[in-house]
Amino acid sequence: MERKSAAGSIRNKERSKKKFLDAVGKILKTKGYAGLKVNDIASTAGVDKKMIYTYFGGMDGLIDEYIRSQDYWIKVTDDKIDKIIPDINDGGKQFIEEMLLSQFDYVYKNKEAQKLLLWSISESRKSLRKLIDTQEENGEHIFDNIFEPHFQEKSEDFRAVMAIMVSGLYYLNMFASVNGSIFCGLDMNSAEGRERVKKAISFLVEQSYDNL
């Protein structure tokens, strides 16, 4: 009986934590980051606000965990990278092309991710700083193990290309979601427009590997 009780307690805790995380996402989508208040989150979750402190140690812990659950690049963990490194014979070309294409679709479909991106460039916050630092740490692991050995003295140039591509894909998705869908004459909300961008991604990756 004691084991069942303990297991039930763990399941209840996980359910309540998920309710809080879902509530953060719902508020972020509807009211923006300014609407993330303890009472509003607890009310939306339908869970006593004291549990925010019990489960997450407070609002910062809750926001930290939510951010980690939503960001695309932060999900590229060291384990995932370590698993593919032995299979890379093309300098990471196929890997980075697939990652960029996946990121383009992920941000487009995930309104919460879009709000997080907007939040990260609009407000200085400890939780967001942690997100950016973790992204950079994961990025360094990828560059050190995959791209540096291939590009060698040209690796800094490849970093610059990636910086433009990643930030550009973020912006195109946020622009299409907020201020209309036409950018440089392409409809970012149409299948045709997005397919052209994807072909451009593949083209730029190809050019980087051929010419750097």
C-alpha atoms as an extended CHARMM CRD file, in Angstrom:
* protein
*
       212  EXT
         1         1  MET       CA              0.0000000000        0.0000000000        0.0000000000  PROA      1               0.0000000000
         2         2  GLU       CA              2.8300000000        2.3520000000        0.8330000000  PROA      2               0.0000000000
         3         3  ARG       CA              4.4420000000        1.8420000000       -2.5800000000  PROA      3               0.0000000000
         4         4  LYS       CA              1.1690000000        2.5370000000       -4.3740000000  PROA      4               0.0000000000
         5         5  SER       CA              0.6860000000        5.6630000000       -2.2930000000  PROA      5               0.0000000000
         6         6  ALA       CA              4.1860000000        6.8790000000       -3.1300000000  PROA      6               0.0000000000
         7         7  ALA       CA              3.6930000000        6.1680000000       -6.8340000000  PROA      7               0.0000000000
         8         8  GLY       CA              0.3710000000        8.0010000000       -6.7730000000  PROA      8               0.0000000000
         9         9  SER       CA              2.0030000000       10.9810000000       -5.0880000000  PROA      9               0.0000000000
        10        10  ILE       CA              4.6950000000       11.1120000000       -7.7800000000  PROA      10              0.0000000000
        11        11  ARG       CA              2.0880000000       10.9440000000      -10.5540000000  PROA      11              0.0000000000
        12        12  ASN       CA              0.0730000000       13.7360000000       -8.9140000000  PROA      12              0.0000000000
        13        13  LYS       CA              3.1870000000       15.8630000000       -8.6500000000  PROA      13              0.0000000000
        14        14  GLU       CA              4.0470000000       15.3480000000      -12.3140000000  PROA      14              0.0000000000
        15        15  ARG       CA              0.4780000000       16.1350000000      -13.3660000000  PROA      15              0.0000000000
        16        16  SER       CA              0.4800000000       19.3220000000      -11.2970000000  PROA      16              0.0000000000
        17        17  LYS       CA              3.8690000000       20.3740000000      -12.6880000000  PROA      17              0.0000000000
        18        18  LYS       CA              2.5850000000       19.8460000000      -16.2160000000  PROA      18              0.0000000000
        19        19  LYS       CA             -0.4780000000       21.9530000000      -15.4370000000  PROA      19              0.0000000000
        20        20  PHE       CA              1.7710000000       24.8040000000      -14.3100000000  PROA      20              0.0000000000
        21        21  LEU       CA              3.9830000000       24.5030000000      -17.4040000000  PROA      21              0.0000000000
        22        22  ASP       CA              0.9270000000       24.3760000000      -19.6840000000  PROA      22              0.0000000000
        23        23  ALA       CA             -0.4920000000       27.4180000000      -17.9000000000  PROA      23              0.0000000000
        24        24  VAL       CA              2.7130000000       29.3810000000      -18.5440000000  PROA      24              0.0000000000
        25        25  GLY       CA              2.4610000000       28.5250000000      -22.2380000000  PROA      25              0.0000000000
        26        26  LYS       CA             -1.2020000000       29.4670000000      -22.4500000000  PROA      26              0.0000000000
        27        27  ILE       CA             -0.6380000000       32.8390000000      -20.7750000000  PROA      27              0.0000000000
        28        28  LEU       CA              2.4590000000       33.5250000000      -22.8620000000  PROA      28              0.0000000000
        29        29  LYS       CA              0.4820000000       32.9240000000      -26.0710000000  PROA      29              0.0000000000
        30        30  THR       CA             -2.5440000000       35.0020000000      -25.0580000000  PROA      30              0.0000000000
        31        31  LYS       CA             -1.1450000000       37.7850000000      -22.8670000000  PROA      31              0.0000000000
        32        32  GLY       CA              2.5910000000       37.7720000000      -23.5180000000  PROA      32              0.0000000000
        33        33  TYR       CA              5.3550000000       37.5860000000      -20.9320000000  PROA      33              0.0000000000
        34        34  ALA       CA              3.9300000000       40.5660000000      -19.0290000000  PROA      34              0.0000000000
        35        35  GLY       CA              0.9860000000       38.3600000000      -18.0440000000  PROA      35              0.0000000000
        36        36  LEU       CA              3.1330000000       35.7700000000      -16.2530000000  PROA      36              0.0000000000
        37        37  LYS       CA              2.0860000000       36.4430000000      -12.6640000000  PROA      37              0.0000000000
        38        38  VAL       CA              1.9910000000       33.8790000000       -9.8670000000  PROA      38              0.0000000000
        39        39  ASN       CA             -1.7450000000       34.2480000000       -9.1870000000  PROA      39              0.0000000000
        40        40  ASP       CA             -2.6730000000       34.1270000000      -12.8700000000  PROA      40              0.0000000000
        41        41  ILE       CA             -0.5240000000       31.0510000000      -13.5070000000  PROA      41              0.0000000000
        42        42  ALA       CA             -1.9820000000       29.2400000000      -10.4990000000  PROA      42              0.0000000000
        43        43  SER       CA             -5.5270000000       30.1960000000      -11.5110000000  PROA      43              0.0000000000
        44        44  THR       CA             -5.0070000000       29.0150000000      -15.0840000000  PROA      44              0.0000000000
        45        45  ALA       CA             -3.4100000000       25.7770000000      -13.8830000000  PROA      45              0.0000000000
        46        46  GLY       CA             -6.1050000000       25.1790000000      -11.2850000000  PROA      46              0.0000000000
        47        47  VAL       CA             -3.4280000000       24.3760000000       -8.6880000000  PROA      47              0.0000000000
        48        48  ASP       CA             -2.5880000000       26.1350000000       -5.4070000000  PROA      48              0.0000000000
        49        49  LYS       CA              0.0970000000       28.7570000000       -6.0460000000  PROA      49              0.0000000000
        50        50  LYS       CA              2.0940000000       27.4390000000       -3.0820000000  PROA      50              0.0000000000
        51        51  MET       CA              2.9130000000       24.4210000000       -5.2300000000  PROA      51              0.0000000000
        52        52  ILE       CA              4.9450000000       26.6480000000       -7.5530000000  PROA      52              0.0000000000
        53        53  TYR       CA              7.4200000000       27.0660000000       -4.7070000000  PROA      53              0.0000000000
        54        54  THR       CA              7.1600000000       23.4180000000       -3.6590000000  PROA      54              0.0000000000
        55        55  TYR       CA              7.7500000000       21.9990000000       -7.1460000000  PROA      55              0.0000000000
        56        56  PHE       CA              9.9330000000       24.6410000000       -8.7830000000  PROA      56              0.0000000000
        57        57  GLY       CA             11.3980000000       26.6740000000       -5.9140000000  PROA      57              0.0000000000
        58        58  GLY       CA              9.5450000000       29.7610000000       -7.1300000000  PROA      58              0.0000000000
        59        59  MET       CA              8.6850000000       31.6100000000      -10.3200000000  PROA      59              0.0000000000
        60        60  ASP       CA             12.2520000000       31.6430000000      -11.6750000000  PROA      60              0.0000000000
        61        61  GLY       CA             12.4460000000       27.8520000000      -11.4050000000  PROA      61              0.0000000000
        62        62  LEU       CA              9.0840000000       27.4500000000      -13.1290000000  PROA      62              0.0000000000
        63        63  ILE       CA             10.0520000000       29.7850000000      -15.9620000000  PROA      63              0.0000000000
        64        64  ASP       CA             13.4520000000       28.0760000000      -16.2970000000  PROA      64              0.0000000000
        65        65  GLU       CA             11.8320000000       24.6730000000      -16.7240000000  PROA      65              0.0000000000
        66        66  TYR       CA              9.2500000000       26.0140000000      -19.1530000000  PROA      66              0.0000000000
        67        67  ILE       CA             11.9270000000       27.6470000000      -21.2970000000  PROA      67              0.0000000000
        68        68  ARG       CA             13.9680000000       24.4440000000      -21.3970000000  PROA      68              0.0000000000
        69        69  SER       CA             10.9010000000       22.5250000000      -22.5410000000  PROA      69              0.0000000000
        70        70  GLN       CA             10.2020000000       24.8400000000      -25.4790000000  PROA      70              0.0000000000
        71        71  ASP       CA             13.4480000000       25.9900000000      -27.0630000000  PROA      71              0.0000000000
        72        72  TYR       CA             14.4910000000       24.0850000000      -30.1920000000  PROA      72              0.0000000000
        73        73  TRP       CA             18.2600000000       24.2910000000      -29.9800000000  PROA      73              0.0000000000
        74        74  ILE       CA             18.4140000000       23.6050000000      -26.2580000000  PROA      74              0.0000000000
        75        75  LYS       CA             16.9280000000       20.1840000000      -27.0220000000  PROA      75              0.0000000000
        76        76  VAL       CA             20.0650000000       19.3210000000      -28.9820000000  PROA      76              0.0000000000
        77        77  THR       CA             21.6790000000       17.6710000000      -25.9810000000  PROA      77              0.0000000000
        78        78  ASP       CA             25.2430000000       16.4020000000      -25.7270000000  PROA      78              0.0000000000
        79        79  ASP       CA             23.9760000000       12.8130000000      -25.8210000000  PROA      79              0.0000000000
        80        80  LYS       CA             22.2830000000       13.3260000000      -29.1670000000  PROA      80              0.0000000000
        81        81  ILE       CA             25.3990000000       14.9010000000      -30.6360000000  PROA      81              0.0000000000
        82        82  ASP       CA             27.7000000000       12.2140000000      -29.2310000000  PROA      82              0.0000000000
        83        83  LYS       CA             25.5560000000        9.5210000000      -30.8500000000  PROA      83              0.0000000000
        84        84  ILE       CA             25.8320000000       10.9580000000      -34.3570000000  PROA      84              0.0000000000
        85        85  ILE       CA             29.4950000000       12.0260000000      -34.3110000000  PROA      85              0.0000000000
        86        86  PRO       CA             30.8550000000        8.5680000000      -35.2490000000  PROA      86              0.0000000000
        87        87  ASP       CA             28.5510000000        8.4700000000      -38.2860000000  PROA      87              0.0000000000
        88        88  ILE       CA             29.5340000000       11.8370000000      -39.7130000000  PROA      88              0.0000000000
        89        89  ASN       CA             31.5940000000       11.4590000000      -42.8740000000  PROA      89              0.0000000000
        90        90  ASP       CA             30.4720000000       14.6430000000      -44.6210000000  PROA      90              0.0000000000
        91        91  GLY       CA             31.6920000000       17.2170000000      -42.0920000000  PROA      91              0.0000000000
        92        92  GLY       CA             28.2060000000       17.5680000000      -40.6400000000  PROA      92              0.0000000000
        93        93  LYS       CA             26.6280000000       18.7980000000      -43.8710000000  PROA      93              0.0000000000
        94        94  GLN       CA             23.5200000000       16.6010000000      -43.7700000000  PROA      94              0.0000000000
        95        95  PHE       CA             23.1820000000       17.0960000000      -40.0260000000  PROA      95              0.0000000000
        96        96  ILE       CA             23.1640000000       20.9150000000      -40.1060000000  PROA      96              0.0000000000
        97        97  GLU       CA             20.8620000000       21.0340000000      -43.1460000000  PROA      97              0.0000000000
        98        98  GLU       CA             18.3300000000       18.8060000000      -41.3920000000  PROA      98              0.0000000000
        99        99  MET       CA             18.6450000000       20.8200000000      -38.1810000000  PROA      99              0.0000000000
       100       100  LEU       CA             18.0100000000       24.1340000000      -39.9400000000  PROA      100             0.0000000000
       101       101  LEU       CA             15.0370000000       22.7740000000      -41.8810000000  PROA      101             0.0000000000
       102       102  SER       CA             13.5640000000       21.2750000000      -38.7180000000  PROA      102             0.0000000000
       103       103  GLN       CA             14.0780000000       24.5040000000      -36.7850000000  PROA      103             0.0000000000
       104       104  PHE       CA             12.3270000000       26.4750000000      -39.5280000000  PROA      104             0.0000000000
       105       105  ASP       CA              9.2250000000       24.2760000000      -39.2260000000  PROA      105             0.0000000000
       106       106  TYR       CA              9.3750000000       23.9840000000      -35.4260000000  PROA      106             0.0000000000
       107       107  VAL       CA              9.2820000000       27.7240000000      -34.7820000000  PROA      107             0.0000000000
       108       108  TYR       CA              6.5890000000       28.2650000000      -37.4070000000  PROA      108             0.0000000000
       109       109  LYS       CA              4.2760000000       25.7270000000      -35.7710000000  PROA      109             0.0000000000
       110       110  ASN       CA              5.0840000000       26.6090000000      -32.1650000000  PROA      110             0.0000000000
       111       111  LYS       CA              3.5550000000       29.9240000000      -31.1130000000  PROA      111             0.0000000000
       112       112  GLU       CA              5.0500000000       29.5660000000      -27.6430000000  PROA      112             0.0000000000
       113       113  ALA       CA              8.5370000000       29.3060000000      -29.1420000000  PROA      113             0.0000000000
       114       114  GLN       CA              7.8520000000       32.4890000000      -31.0960000000  PROA      114             0.0000000000
       115       115  LYS       CA              6.8300000000       34.2860000000      -27.9120000000  PROA      115             0.0000000000
       116       116  LEU       CA              9.9870000000       33.0780000000      -26.1830000000  PROA      116             0.0000000000
       117       117  LEU       CA             12.1260000000       34.4380000000      -28.9970000000  PROA      117             0.0000000000
       118       118  LEU       CA             10.3640000000       37.7870000000      -28.8080000000  PROA      118             0.0000000000
       119       119  TRP       CA             10.7440000000       37.7720000000      -25.0340000000  PROA      119             0.0000000000
       120       120  SER       CA             14.4770000000       37.0040000000      -25.2540000000  PROA      120             0.0000000000
       121       121  ILE       CA             15.1650000000       40.1650000000      -27.2900000000  PROA      121             0.0000000000
       122       122  SER       CA             12.7370000000       42.3850000000      -25.3750000000  PROA      122             0.0000000000
       123       123  GLU       CA             13.6380000000       41.9120000000      -21.7370000000  PROA      123             0.0000000000
       124       124  SER       CA             16.7310000000       41.1640000000      -19.6650000000  PROA      124             0.0000000000
       125       125  ARG       CA             15.8960000000       38.2360000000      -17.4070000000  PROA      125             0.0000000000
       126       126  LYS       CA             17.9860000000       35.6570000000      -15.5600000000  PROA      126             0.0000000000
       127       127  SER       CA             15.9730000000       32.7440000000      -16.9460000000  PROA      127             0.0000000000
       128       128  LEU       CA             16.4110000000       33.9600000000      -20.5130000000  PROA      128             0.0000000000
       129       129  ARG       CA             20.1380000000       34.4990000000      -19.9400000000  PROA      129             0.0000000000
       130       130  LYS       CA             20.3710000000       30.8690000000      -18.8450000000  PROA      130             0.0000000000
       131       131  LEU       CA             18.5830000000       29.8360000000      -22.0290000000  PROA      131             0.0000000000
       132       132  ILE       CA             21.0140000000       31.7570000000      -24.2180000000  PROA      132             0.0000000000
       133       133  ASP       CA             24.0450000000       30.4490000000      -22.2900000000  PROA      133             0.0000000000
       134       134  THR       CA             22.8270000000       26.8580000000      -22.6550000000  PROA      134             0.0000000000
       135       135  GLN       CA             22.2180000000       27.3650000000      -26.3730000000  PROA      135             0.0000000000
       136       136  GLU       CA             25.7790000000       28.6170000000      -26.7420000000  PROA      136             0.0000000000
       137       137  GLU       CA             27.1910000000       25.7150000000      -24.7240000000  PROA      137             0.0000000000
       138       138  ASN       CA             25.3490000000       23.2070000000      -26.8980000000  PROA      138             0.0000000000
       139       139  GLY       CA             26.4370000000       25.1120000000      -29.9820000000  PROA      139             0.0000000000
       140       140  GLU       CA             30.0820000000       24.9720000000      -28.9150000000  PROA      140             0.0000000000
       141       141  HSD       CA             29.8280000000       21.2280000000      -28.4190000000  PROA      141             0.0000000000
       142       142  ILE       CA             28.4730000000       20.8630000000      -31.9530000000  PROA      142             0.0000000000
       143       143  PHE       CA             31.1050000000       23.1500000000      -33.4910000000  PROA      143             0.0000000000
       144       144  ASP       CA             34.0210000000       21.6240000000      -31.5820000000  PROA      144             0.0000000000
       145       145  ASN       CA             33.1200000000       18.0430000000      -32.4750000000  PROA      145             0.0000000000
       146       146  ILE       CA             31.5900000000       18.3460000000      -35.9310000000  PROA      146             0.0000000000
       147       147  PHE       CA             32.3720000000       21.5590000000      -37.7850000000  PROA      147             0.0000000000
       148       148  GLU       CA             35.7940000000       22.6470000000      -36.4840000000  PROA      148             0.0000000000
       149       149  PRO       CA             37.5330000000       19.4620000000      -37.7080000000  PROA      149             0.0000000000
       150       150  HSD       CA             35.9860000000       19.9310000000      -41.1650000000  PROA      150             0.0000000000
       151       151  PHE       CA             36.3270000000       23.6930000000      -41.7430000000  PROA      151             0.0000000000
       152       152  GLN       CA             39.4990000000       24.1920000000      -39.6750000000  PROA      152             0.0000000000
       153       153  GLU       CA             40.8130000000       27.7390000000      -40.3330000000  PROA      153             0.0000000000
       154       154  LYS       CA             37.5150000000       28.6140000000      -42.0640000000  PROA      154             0.0000000000
       155       155  SER       CA             35.3880000000       27.5910000000      -39.0790000000  PROA      155             0.0000000000
       156       156  GLU       CA             34.8760000000       31.2130000000      -37.9580000000  PROA      156             0.0000000000
       157       157  ASP       CA             33.4670000000       32.0230000000      -41.4000000000  PROA      157             0.0000000000
       158       158  PHE       CA             31.1000000000       29.0530000000      -41.1160000000  PROA      158             0.0000000000
       159       159  ARG       CA             29.9960000000       30.3150000000      -37.6940000000  PROA      159             0.0000000000
       160       160  ALA       CA             29.1290000000       33.6660000000      -39.2750000000  PROA      160             0.0000000000
       161       161  VAL       CA             27.0640000000       31.9770000000      -41.9820000000  PROA      161             0.0000000000
       162       162  MET       CA             25.2040000000       29.9250000000      -39.3650000000  PROA      162             0.0000000000
       163       163  ALA       CA             24.5420000000       33.0250000000      -37.2420000000  PROA      163             0.0000000000
       164       164  ILE       CA             22.8650000000       34.7290000000      -40.1990000000  PROA      164             0.0000000000
       165       165  MET       CA             20.8740000000       31.6460000000      -41.1690000000  PROA      165             0.0000000000
       166       166  VAL       CA             19.5870000000       30.7550000000      -37.6980000000  PROA      166             0.0000000000
       167       167  SER       CA             18.6180000000       34.3300000000      -36.8240000000  PROA      167             0.0000000000
       168       168  GLY       CA             17.0870000000       34.8510000000      -40.2670000000  PROA      168             0.0000000000
       169       169  LEU       CA             14.8970000000       31.7600000000      -39.9490000000  PROA      169             0.0000000000
       170       170  TYR       CA             13.7690000000       32.8960000000      -36.5080000000  PROA      170             0.0000000000
       171       171  TYR       CA             12.8550000000       36.3190000000      -37.8510000000  PROA      171             0.0000000000
       172       172  LEU       CA             10.9640000000       35.0600000000      -40.8960000000  PROA      172             0.0000000000
       173       173  ASN       CA              8.7200000000       32.9350000000      -38.7100000000  PROA      173             0.0000000000
       174       174  MET       CA              8.0650000000       35.6890000000      -36.1630000000  PROA      174             0.0000000000
       175       175  PHE       CA              7.3870000000       38.2040000000      -38.9290000000  PROA      175             0.0000000000
       176       176  ALA       CA              4.9420000000       35.8680000000      -40.6480000000  PROA      176             0.0000000000
       177       177  SER       CA              3.1180000000       35.3020000000      -37.3800000000  PROA      177             0.0000000000
       178       178  VAL       CA              2.8490000000       38.9280000000      -36.2430000000  PROA      178             0.0000000000
       179       179  ASN       CA              3.0230000000       41.4620000000      -39.0530000000  PROA      179             0.0000000000
       180       180  GLY       CA              1.8250000000       39.7740000000      -42.1950000000  PROA      180             0.0000000000
       181       181  SER       CA              3.1980000000       37.0300000000      -44.3320000000  PROA      181             0.0000000000
       182       182  ILE       CA              4.9190000000       38.7290000000      -47.3060000000  PROA      182             0.0000000000
       183       183  PHE       CA              8.6750000000       39.1380000000      -47.0290000000  PROA      183             0.0000000000
       184       184  CYS       CA             10.8190000000       39.9260000000      -50.0740000000  PROA      184             0.0000000000
       185       185  GLY       CA              7.7920000000       39.0920000000      -52.1890000000  PROA      185             0.0000000000
       186       186  LEU       CA              7.4420000000       35.5970000000      -50.7140000000  PROA      186             0.0000000000
       187       187  ASP       CA              4.4530000000       34.5000000000      -48.6770000000  PROA      187             0.0000000000
       188       188  MET       CA              5.9110000000       32.9530000000      -45.5250000000  PROA      188             0.0000000000
       189       189  ASN       CA              2.5460000000       31.4400000000      -44.6370000000  PROA      189             0.0000000000
       190       190  SER       CA              2.1470000000       29.5980000000      -47.9340000000  PROA      190             0.0000000000
       191       191  ALA       CA              3.5080000000       26.1540000000      -48.7240000000  PROA      191             0.0000000000
       192       192  GLU       CA              5.1600000000       27.5260000000      -51.8740000000  PROA      192             0.0000000000
       193       193  GLY       CA              6.8730000000       30.4050000000      -50.0840000000  PROA      193             0.0000000000
       194       194  ARG       CA              8.1710000000       28.1970000000      -47.2890000000  PROA      194             0.0000000000
       195       195  GLU       CA              9.3940000000       25.5810000000      -49.7590000000  PROA      195             0.0000000000
       196       196  ARG       CA             11.4390000000       28.2510000000      -51.5390000000  PROA      196             0.0000000000
       197       197  VAL       CA             13.0470000000       29.2230000000      -48.2400000000  PROA      197             0.0000000000
       198       198  LYS       CA             13.8420000000       25.5650000000      -47.5530000000  PROA      198             0.0000000000
       199       199  LYS       CA             15.4940000000       25.2550000000      -50.9640000000  PROA      199             0.0000000000
       200       200  ALA       CA             17.5000000000       28.3800000000      -50.1210000000  PROA      200             0.0000000000
       201       201  ILE       CA             18.6110000000       26.7790000000      -46.8430000000  PROA      201             0.0000000000
       202       202  SER       CA             19.8730000000       23.7330000000      -48.7200000000  PROA      202             0.0000000000
       203       203  PHE       CA             21.5570000000       25.9730000000      -51.2950000000  PROA      203             0.0000000000
       204       204  LEU       CA             23.3640000000       28.0320000000      -48.6420000000  PROA      204             0.0000000000
       205       205  VAL       CA             24.5500000000       24.9380000000      -46.7920000000  PROA      205             0.0000000000
       206       206  GLU       CA             25.7960000000       23.4760000000      -50.0820000000  PROA      206             0.0000000000
       207       207  GLN       CA             27.6330000000       26.6980000000      -50.9320000000  PROA      207             0.0000000000
       208       208  SER       CA             29.2060000000       26.8630000000      -47.4900000000  PROA      208             0.0000000000
       209       209  TYR       CA             30.6180000000       23.3570000000      -47.7890000000  PROA      209             0.0000000000
       210       210  ASP       CA             31.7610000000       23.8870000000      -51.3730000000  PROA      210             0.0000000000
       211       211  ASN       CA             33.3780000000       27.3020000000      -50.9460000000  PROA      211             0.0000000000
       212       212  LEU       CA             34.6450000000       27.6870000000      -47.3740000000  PROA      212             0.0000000000
